[in-house]
């Protein structure tokens, strides 16, 4: 019991850190485009190209960083990543040339891409399995609270102010020090009762690369992120160019999105507990599909507001469900590799605005929203297929994997989540 209290205390520490990091990111990086335009005079095309480089490099780097954390320990990699982010943000705050600012911005984007899977994997390492859904949901809520508060702070302080980046850098540095000096109570016994063993970096990468379930999850996750990850860039563009008072409607939709996330998240968690991760994710994809059709046919604020509520319900279902599915097919030895490999799906943050913008330009709202309807349907299909695929065979020479570390049949992935969290006190 004392060990569990220590572990849950550390989980709460990670959740609080996620909230503070979200505030720091939102009050500074939200305004990078404005900074590039106002301080350096770049045109929108140049801004878009610069902002797309970092996420692409991050998507490539994160899988290797995740595997590296399996080898050397997640806490060390996380602290170094946060410190790198701190240095990059301070660099963005003091940069006097566009080259220096852009270099620092790329470093920050790569650090963010590495931070997310490593922090989630560390949280899974520490948190007891039966409570992971609950605390992952809390983490998601804390991040969204940060994203609601951060832009208000940034706007009040001056959207293009270098001081915002410097202050955010110091926040990251403080969290990095806290992560470094606070011991992480990671259990040395796996769920099967067997002791943990060290695993080589090569084996960790191979475990992720050879798992067909993960490949389908990455494909489905890429489509999901393309759909919802940068919704402001697609829906906002559509509203501004095609709807009367579209900019004002977009501002209200942003508030509705945040409110539904905060109010609906506890109910979404209970639904996932009872239905299971895969059914909840499929329902979330169905909400996305309906919302995109609703957006297409909306003509006034009330129609767009209803569409955004449905869209956000899909978001709060698919995000924790997707994390749970990845957690269930990974082990204590390769969790960093799996979460790191899955983070490659963040390339959807580039694909969504790019493909959505092209379809909007060529075919109008019908083309763009139809594309996202197809994404929602295809993503659900990928996750269903991936969940029901068998795990890769366990090679005789692989001593890093202990029996029982992960489910060994397709049904246990889905129903294992359902039974593991049924009746959890929340």
C-alpha positions in Angstrom: 0.0 0.0 0.0 2.8 2.4 0.8 4.5 1.6 -2.5 1.2 2.3 -4.3 0.8 5.6 -2.5 4.3 6.6 -3.6 3.6 5.6 -7.2 0.3 7.5 -7.3 2.0 10.5 -5.7 4.6 10.5 -8.5 1.8 10.1 -11.1 0.1 13.2 -9.7 3.4 15.0 -9.9 3.7 14.1 -13.6 0.1 15.2 -14.2 0.8 18.6 -12.5 3.9 18.9 -14.6 1.9 18.2 -17.8 -0.5 21.0 -16.8 2.3 23.5 -16.2 4.0 22.5 -19.4 0.8 23.0 -21.3 0.4 26.5 -19.9 4.0 27.4 -20.8 3.6 26.0 -24.3 0.2 27.7 -24.9 1.3 31.1 -23.7 4.4 31.2 -26.0 4.3 28.7 -28.8 0.7 29.5 -29.7 1.9 32.8 -31.0 5.0 31.6 -33.0 3.3 32.4 -36.3 2.5 35.9 -35.1 6.0 36.3 -33.8 7.4 35.3 -37.2 5.1 37.7 -39.1 5.4 40.7 -36.8 9.1 40.5 -35.7 10.6 39.1 -38.8 8.2 40.0 -41.6 7.7 36.5 -43.0 4.8 35.8 -45.3 2.2 33.1 -44.5 3.8 30.5 -46.9 7.2 30.9 -45.3 5.7 30.7 -41.8 3.9 27.5 -42.7 7.0 25.9 -44.1 9.0 26.8 -41.0 6.4 25.5 -38.6 6.1 22.2 -40.5 9.8 21.3 -40.3 10.0 20.8 -36.5 7.0 18.3 -36.2 8.3 16.3 -39.2 11.8 15.9 -37.6 10.1 15.2 -34.2 8.0 12.4 -35.7 11.2 10.8 -37.0 13.2 11.4 -33.8 10.6 10.3 -31.2 10.6 6.5 -32.0 14.4 6.4 -31.5 14.2 8.5 -28.3 11.5 6.2 -27.0 13.7 3.1 -27.6 16.6 4.9 -26.0 14.5 5.5 -22.9 13.9 1.7 -22.7 17.6 1.3 -22.4 18.9 4.1 -20.2 15.7 5.0 -18.3 12.8 7.3 -19.0 13.4 9.8 -16.2 16.9 10.8 -17.5 15.6 11.1 -21.1 12.6 13.2 -19.9 14.8 15.5 -17.9 17.2 16.1 -20.8 14.3 16.7 -23.2 12.7 19.3 -20.8 16.0 21.0 -20.4 16.5 21.1 -24.2 13.0 22.6 -24.5 13.9 25.3 -21.9 17.1 26.3 -23.8 15.2 26.4 -27.1 12.5 28.7 -25.6 15.0 31.1 -24.1 16.8 31.1 -27.4 13.5 32.0 -29.2 13.0 34.8 -26.7 16.4 36.4 -27.2 16.9 35.6 -30.9 17.6 38.7 -33.0 17.7 37.0 -36.4 15.2 34.9 -38.2 17.7 32.1 -38.6 18.4 31.9 -34.9 14.7 32.0 -34.0 13.8 29.3 -36.5 16.7 27.0 -35.4 15.5 27.3 -31.8 11.9 26.7 -32.9 12.8 23.5 -34.7 14.7 22.3 -31.5 11.6 23.1 -29.4 9.3 21.2 -31.8 11.5 18.1 -31.8 11.7 18.3 -28.0 7.9 18.4 -27.7 7.6 15.4 -30.0 10.0 13.5 -27.8 8.5 14.6 -24.5 5.0 13.3 -25.2 5.7 9.6 -25.7 8.4 9.5 -23.0 6.2 11.2 -20.4 3.3 8.8 -21.2 5.5 5.8 -21.0 6.9 6.9 -17.7 3.4 7.4 -16.4 2.5 3.9 -17.5 5.6 2.5 -15.8 4.7 4.1 -12.4 0.9 3.9 -12.4 -0.8 0.6 -11.4 -2.5 -0.9 -14.4 -6.0 -0.9 -13.0 -5.8 2.9 -12.5 -4.1 3.9 -15.7 -7.3 5.0 -17.5 -8.3 7.2 -14.6 -4.9 9.0 -14.4 -4.4 9.2 -18.1 -7.8 11.0 -18.2 -6.7 13.3 -15.5 -3.5 14.1 -17.4 -5.5 14.9 -20.5 -7.7 17.2 -18.5 -4.7 19.0 -16.9 -3.2 19.6 -20.3 -6.5 21.0 -21.6 -6.8 23.3 -18.6 -3.3 24.5 -19.4 -4.2 25.2 -23.1 -7.3 27.1 -21.9 -5.3 29.3 -19.5 -2.0 29.8 -21.5 -3.3 31.7 -24.5 -5.1 34.2 -22.2 -1.8 34.8 -20.4 0.0 35.2 -23.7 -2.6 37.6 -25.1 -2.5 39.7 -22.0 1.3 39.9 -22.0 1.6 40.6 -25.7 1.4 37.9 -28.3 4.8 38.6 -29.9 6.7 39.4 -26.7 10.1 37.7 -26.3 9.5 37.7 -22.6 6.8 35.0 -23.0 9.3 32.6 -24.4 11.9 33.3 -21.8 9.4 32.8 -18.9 8.2 29.6 -20.5 11.8 28.4 -20.8 12.3 28.9 -17.0 9.2 27.0 -16.3 10.5 24.1 -18.4 13.9 24.3 -16.6 12.2 24.1 -13.2 10.2 21.1 -14.2 13.3 19.4 -15.6 15.1 19.9 -12.3 12.1 18.5 -10.4 12.0 15.4 -12.7 15.7 14.9 -12.2 15.8 15.1 -8.5 12.6 13.4 -7.6 13.0 9.6 -7.5 10.6 7.7 -9.8 9.1 4.7 -7.9 9.0 2.3 -10.9 8.2 -1.2 -9.8 10.9 -3.8 -10.4 8.4 -6.5 -10.8 6.3 -6.9 -13.9 2.6 -7.7 -13.9 3.4 -11.3 -14.4 5.4 -11.4 -11.1 8.7 -11.7 -12.9 11.6 -9.3 -12.3 12.3 -6.7 -14.9 15.3 -7.3 -17.1 17.4 -4.8 -19.1 16.7 -4.9 -22.8 19.0 -3.8 -25.6 18.2 -0.8 -27.7 18.2 -3.0 -30.8 15.7 -5.5 -29.4 13.5 -2.7 -28.2 13.3 -1.1 -31.7 12.8 -4.5 -33.3 9.9 -5.3 -30.9 8.1 -2.2 -32.1 9.0 -2.6 -35.8 7.9 -6.2 -36.0 4.5 -5.8 -34.3 1.8 -5.6 -37.0 -0.7 -4.4 -34.5 1.4 -1.3 -33.8 1.6 -0.6 -37.6 -2.2 -0.5 -37.9 -2.4 1.7 -34.7 0.1 4.1 -36.2 -1.9 4.3 -39.5 -5.1 4.8 -37.6 -3.6 7.3 -35.3 -2.1 9.3 -38.2 -5.6 9.7 -39.7 -7.1 10.7 -36.4 -4.5 13.4 -35.8 -4.9 14.6 -39.3 -8.6 14.9 -38.5 -8.6 16.6 -35.1 -5.0 17.6 -34.3 -5.1 20.8 -36.3 -8.8 21.3 -36.6 -8.4 25.1 -36.1 -6.4 25.3 -39.3 -9.0 23.6 -41.4 -12.4 24.5 -39.8 -11.1 28.0 -39.0 -10.1 28.5 -42.7 -13.4 27.2 -43.9 -15.4 29.5 -41.6 -13.3 32.6 -42.4 -13.7 32.2 -46.1 -17.2 30.7 -46.5 -19.4 31.8 -43.6 -20.7 35.2 -42.6 -19.1 36.2 -39.3 -17.0 33.1 -39.6 -14.1 34.5 -37.5 -16.4 35.3 -34.6 -18.0 31.8 -34.9 -14.6 30.2 -34.9 -13.7 32.0 -31.6 -16.9 30.7 -30.0 -16.2 27.2 -31.3 -12.8 27.3 -29.7 -14.4 28.0 -26.3 -17.0 25.3 -26.8 -14.3 22.8 -27.6 -12.4 23.6 -24.4 -15.6 23.6 -22.3 -16.8 20.2 -23.6 -13.4 18.7 -23.0 -13.3 19.8 -19.4 -17.0 18.9 -18.6 -17.2 15.8 -20.7 -13.9 14.1 -19.9 -15.2 12.4 -16.6 -18.2 10.9 -18.5 -16.0 9.8 -21.4 -13.7 8.0 -18.9 -16.6 6.1 -17.4 -17.8 5.1 -20.8 -14.4 3.8 -21.7 -14.3 1.8 -18.4 -17.6 0.1 -19.2 -17.4 -0.3 -22.9 -13.6 -1.0 -23.4 -11.0 0.9 -25.2 -11.7 -0.3 -28.8 -15.5 0.1 -28.7 -15.0 3.6 -27.2 -12.5 4.5 -29.9 -14.9 3.3 -32.7 -17.7 5.4 -31.1 -15.4 8.4 -31.1 -14.6 7.9 -34.8 -18.4 7.7 -35.4 -18.8 11.0 -33.6 -16.1 12.5 -35.8 -17.8 11.2 -38.9 -21.2 12.7 -37.9 -19.6 16.0 -36.9 -17.9 16.5 -40.2 -21.2 15.9 -42.1 -22.9 18.3 -39.7 -20.2 21.0 -40.3 -20.7 20.7 -44.0 -24.5 21.3 -43.7 -24.4 23.9 -41.0 -25.3 27.5 -42.0 -25.6 29.4 -38.7 -23.9 29.5 -35.3 -26.2 27.0 -33.7 -25.5 24.4 -36.3 -21.7 24.9 -36.0 -21.9 24.8 -32.2 -23.8 21.5 -32.2 -21.2 20.1 -34.7 -18.4 21.2 -32.5 -19.9 19.5 -29.4 -20.2 16.2 -31.4 -16.6 16.7 -32.7 -15.2 17.2 -29.2 -17.1 14.2 -27.8 -15.2 12.2 -30.4 -11.9 13.7 -29.3 -12.3 12.9 -25.6 -13.1 9.3 -26.5 -10.4 8.6 -29.0 -7.4 10.2 -27.2 -7.4 8.1 -23.9 -8.6 5.0 -25.8 -5.8 5.1 -28.2 -3.2 5.5 -25.4 -4.8 2.5 -23.6 -4.6 0.3 -26.8 -0.9 1.1 -27.2 -0.2 0.4 -23.5 -1.9 -3.0 -23.7 0.3 -4.3 -26.5 3.5 -3.0 -25.0 5.5 -4.4 -22.1 7.5 -2.9 -19.3 10.7 -3.5 -21.4 9.6 -1.8 -24.7 6.9 0.7 -23.7 9.1 3.6 -24.7 9.6 2.1 -28.1 5.9 1.5 -28.6 4.8 4.9 -27.5 7.8 6.5 -29.4 6.9 4.6 -32.6 3.3 5.5 -32.2 4.3 9.2 -31.9 5.2 8.9 -35.6 1.4 9.4 -36.1 1.9 13.0 -35.2 2.8 13.5 -38.8 -0.9 13.8 -39.2 -0.5 17.4 -37.8 1.1 18.2 -41.1 -1.1 16.1 -43.3 -4.4 17.4 -42.0 -3.9 21.1 -42.8 -2.1 20.3 -46.0 -4.6 17.8 -47.5 -7.6 19.5 -46.0 -6.4 22.9 -47.4 -5.9 21.4 -50.9 -9.4 19.8 -50.9 -10.9 23.0 -49.6 -9.2 25.0 -52.4 -10.1 22.5 -55.1 -13.5 21.3 -54.1 -14.7 23.6 -51.4 -16.2 22.4 -48.1 -17.7 19.3 -49.7 -14.2 18.1 -50.6 -12.6 18.9 -47.3 -15.3 17.5 -45.0 -15.7 14.4 -47.2 -12.0 13.8 -46.8 -12.3 13.9 -43.1 -15.3 11.6 -43.1 -13.2 9.1 -45.0 -10.4 9.6 -42.4 -12.7 8.8 -39.5 -14.1 5.6 -41.1 -10.6 4.4 -42.2 -9.1 5.1 -38.8 -11.7 3.0 -37.0 -11.1 0.2 -39.5 -7.3 0.3 -38.9 -7.8 0.0 -35.1 -10.3 -2.8 -35.4 -7.9 -4.8 -37.7 -4.9 -4.0 -35.5 -6.6 -5.0 -32.3 -7.7 -8.4 -33.6 -4.3 -9.3 -35.1 -2.1 -11.7 -33.1 1.1 -10.4 -31.5 4.4 -11.2 -33.2 5.8 -14.6 -32.2 8.2 -14.6 -29.3 11.6 -15.7 -30.5 13.5 -18.2 -28.4 16.5 -16.0 -28.1 14.4 -13.1 -26.8 15.0 -13.2 -23.0 13.8 -9.7 -22.4 10.1 -10.7 -22.7 8.6 -12.5 -19.8 5.3 -14.5 -20.3 2.4 -12.5 -19.1 3.9 -9.1 -19.7 1.3 -8.5 -22.4 -1.9 -10.1 -23.7 -1.2 -12.9 -26.2 -4.5 -12.9 -28.1 -6.4 -10.3 -29.9 -9.5 -10.5 -27.7 -7.6 -9.9 -24.5 -6.4 -6.5 -25.7 -9.9 -5.2 -25.9 -11.7 -7.1 -23.2 -8.7 -6.9 -21.0 -9.1 -3.2 -20.8 -12.8 -3.5 -20.1 -12.4 -5.9 -17.2 -9.3 -4.3 -15.8 -11.1 -1.0 -15.3 -14.6 -2.2 -14.6 -15.6 -1.1 -11.1 -12.6 1.1 -10.6 -13.3 3.8 -8.0 -13.3 7.2 -9.7 
